[in-house]
Amino acid sequence: MKTLNRILLVVAVVFTATSCQEFLDVNENPNNPESVTPDLLLPTGLTGTAFANNNELNRFGSTVISVTAGAGGSPAAYDIYDIDGDDFGNQWRFELYGGALISFEEMIKSADAIGASAYSGIGKIMKAYAFALATDTWGDIPYSQALLGLENTQPVLDSQEDIYKGTDQIQSLFDLVREGIADLDAESTAVPGQDDVAYGGDLLSWKKAGYTLMLKMANTISVKEPALATSIINEVLQNDLILSNDEDLNINFGTSQGSYAPVHEWTNISTFAADLIISTRFVNLLQSKNDPRLPIFVTAPTGEFITIDNGFAGQRPLPQTSWSRFNTYVTGNGAGPVRLLTNFQRAFIMAESVVRLGIAGDANAFYQEGIRASMSLAGLTAAQIDQYFADNSDEVNLTGNVESDLEKILTQKYIAWTGNGIEQWTDWRRTGYPTLAPHQNAGGIDPNQRPLRAQYVSQEVARNPNFPNNIFSNIPVWWNE
């Protein structure tokens, strides 16, 4: 198996790791909306989304984007751009379509049946998040005909453009979020409490997350569709956004065996711990910037950072216990958190939007806010952050040159997203920043191009004639064309 053989089953935040077992299907509905109430489906959907973000797609993204290096197993193949249709079957079938997405779909139906609009609102926001994750990874995907069970076992693939922009027949991701936010403002017969493992039932926080998700998605399409992105960003700026680290959309896992966040499991616990080591390139980048977050993000068991270069084919360092890995900022001793939407992300998006789109605001102030938010989240004190700014003026100030400033903003955002390889990979694909050198010994479909998408799952291509053949990893998705 080239992917982690772990499937998350969650009921009221109880996690159980199982072996790879094909008991779910993208077109099968594992829930009975007449017997499963929204309060049971909410934690399932939230933790399932975090699991999908943090598991094999994260190992893949972190490696192809030169944060980690593949020492064995699947990451060693990712490191030389070698991916195929067998890599992410679990992620497509179990974690997204047969996991988070069907949970939110059934939660919305169950909530609508009893007038629990608060649950419907959260479900629509998170359904949009999960669909965005899927389309950003694979491109065109089942969307408008997805999650229908036996009503449609061979759904069509909607174009990524239609998924983001919408048509007369297809609701856009942005409208799905707008609808969710409107539901949060409506009267509700039931509201979440402890079953909301993100915000504890704080609906204002969910509204902020919804608008921040719209900001993120507008940023994703901003190079391809600058006018639409500008309109949406100006819309969300009239509303509440995530404006502090305390408002981040995080999902926490547990600190005991069987409940860990995936990144902790594959970094420290399972046999997959031998697959990944921190990339020499990532350590060099942070050292070149005198970045005080380096020892917070990355371990140094021997007192020195023990790493390898991406694509390196020689002997791995020994002993394995000396390897530099993700530190507890990322793994949380098992708990994570898995960071889905963050304050630093919002600040860096605003800095980029001012520079790229001409959105009103001070790009340099947003840029510095993003750096400070990330450093504070990493545990640095205000005095330590101030000292870094005083000692590294060139790094923390923009120049007024558009391309130079975009590279600075996106490089700092890349550093801040340490531990979330999907976000790093998406930003690099759409902007080309940070500037990354090719990996050693690259091969795959195109040794001159790190992957621009995941290939469709072989099983889906074989049984659904609506899937195209041979959409390889060197073909950009719509917003990257």
Summary of the structure (lengths in Angstrom):
residues: 481
radius of gyration: 21.1
end to end distance: 31.8
largest distance: 62.3
contacts: 1698
relative contact order: 0.14
helix: 51%
strand: 6%
